[in-house]
Amino acid sequence: SIELDPRSNTYYNRGIAKDDLKDHYGAIADYTKAIELDPDDAGAYNNRSISKELIGDLKGACDDAKKAVNLGSTTSTKWVANECN
C-alpha cells in the first residue's frame, strides 16, 4: 500500500501495527514519516510520543506530546501536565 500510494495515514497505520508488535523504533520511524507528509497530524505526534516514552526518550516524548496538544489533541493533555514540567 505504501509503495502504491504513500500517504500520511498509511504510515500512521503501519506505525500502530509496529507498536502493537512492540517494534517501537519502527513505529517511531513511521510516525515521523507521517508527520513529514502531514505536519499537522496531531495523532501521529501523540502516538510517536507514546512510542518514545516506551523506549525511554522522555524529553522526545514530552516534546511530541506538547506538539500534539498544540495541534488540538486532548489525548496527551493530562500526561503533559503531569510528566512534562
C-alpha positions in Angstrom: 0.0 0.0 0.0 2.8 2.4 0.9 4.6 1.7 -2.4 1.4 2.4 -4.4 0.2 5.4 -2.5 2.5 6.8 0.1 0.2 9.0 2.3 0.4 10.1 5.9 -2.4 7.8 7.1 -0.7 4.8 5.6 2.5 5.4 7.6 0.4 6.2 10.6 -1.5 2.9 10.4 1.7 0.9 9.9 3.2 2.7 12.9 0.2 1.5 15.0 0.8 -2.1 13.8 4.5 -1.9 14.6 3.7 -0.5 18.1 1.3 -3.5 18.6 4.3 -5.8 17.7 6.5 -4.0 20.2 8.6 -2.5 17.4 8.7 1.0 18.9 11.7 2.2 16.9 10.0 1.1 13.7 6.8 2.8 14.8 8.7 6.0 15.6 10.1 5.9 12.0 6.6 5.5 10.5 5.1 8.2 12.7 8.0 10.5 11.7 7.3 9.9 8.0 3.6 10.5 8.6 4.5 13.9 10.2 6.8 14.8 7.3 3.8 14.2 4.9 1.3 16.0 7.2 2.9 18.3 9.8 -0.4 19.0 11.4 -1.2 15.3 12.2 -1.8 15.5 16.0 -2.4 11.8 16.2 1.0 11.0 14.7 2.7 13.3 17.3 0.6 11.7 20.1 1.5 8.1 19.1 5.1 9.0 18.5 5.2 10.5 22.0 3.9 7.2 23.4 6.5 5.2 21.5 9.3 7.5 22.6 8.2 7.1 26.2 8.2 3.3 25.9 11.9 3.4 24.7 12.9 5.8 27.5 13.1 9.0 25.5 11.1 11.2 27.9 12.3 14.5 26.5 11.3 13.5 23.0 8.0 12.1 24.3 7.2 15.4 26.1 8.1 17.4 23.0 5.8 15.4 20.8 3.0 15.3 23.4 3.2 19.1 23.7 3.0 19.4 19.9 0.0 17.1 19.8 -1.7 19.2 22.4 -0.9 22.4 20.5 -2.5 20.9 17.4 -5.7 20.2 19.3 -5.2 16.7 20.7 -6.8 16.2 24.1 -5.3 12.7 24.5 -2.0 13.9 25.9 -3.1 16.8 27.9 -3.1 15.1 31.3 0.2 13.3 30.6 1.9 16.6 29.5 0.6 18.3 32.7 1.9 15.6 35.0 5.2 14.5 33.2 6.5 17.4 31.2 7.2 20.1 33.7 
